[in-house]
Amino acid sequence: MIDTRLTMLSMIALHGTVTAAAEAMQYSPSTVSYQIKRLGTELNVELLEHRGRYVQLTPAATKLLEHVDVMTAEWERALTNLDAYASSVSGTLTLCGFSTAASILLPRTMQALNTEFPQLATQAVEAEASECYDLLLSGDADLGVIVVSAETPARNDARFSHDFLIDDPLDLIVPRDHPLAQCSSVSLTDVAEETWIVGRPGTTYHQLVMANCASAGFTPHIGHYANEWETGMALVSGGFGVCVVSRLSRASELHPVQRIPLSGEHAPTRHIAAITRAGAKDRRATRYALDALKQGAANLVTELS
């Protein structure tokens, strides 16, 4: 098993601070600092150096992490190989994912797992993409469903394995009495002068909308911030502006709004993928879960077409 202190060091590299790494692993900052200092003493090298109020990894720590990534992947491959000798699949498989995935894809996948492996317990954790990566690295989750963005680790990151699931277009939401309500499709520029309801700054939702509006040649006038689709639709229903929401979202059934497909090269689309730790995707339960997720995603495409 990989030393927990090495995972702590990986988290510091990922988040940039001891405090953020500690929060991701649910430890106190003092615990993480102490454990990393002990590890450095045992290895006879300095792993962290202070720069004012902040710390940064030393060259020795950076070199150590190159080996940690390899060791972790090899450990996962060893567990995969041993999996073939087990007579049954038991234990707990934890799946994590952002809100839409957690409400649509994860329950169906867990039902399939429970049917196929009666002795296996399953657990779902709703989490943003960055949290999913943290949960995988810390060992608190086995599989995540994320929205790919500029802030998520690259596909060639040696720590993870990525599997594409589905493209999720965002649709325009307007009040039912809006002049565009009866259109079969619209472009972003058709609503460039509207008041917009977007996610809060720093969220993937906010970044996606702002980037696509910018590429379409305008900066939206933001009237309200709402991270949840349901909140955005409720505001649209009340006449407070327009928003875009995931086509996978079913919240429109709760509010009298009109959903209109967006067209054109600037229409925003979320790319959804499944992630596992490198070397872990072919364990029996994980592979079955991946296959179930892919089938569930394919079924959604059929349902929504």
Disulfide bonds with the S-S distance in Angstrom:
none
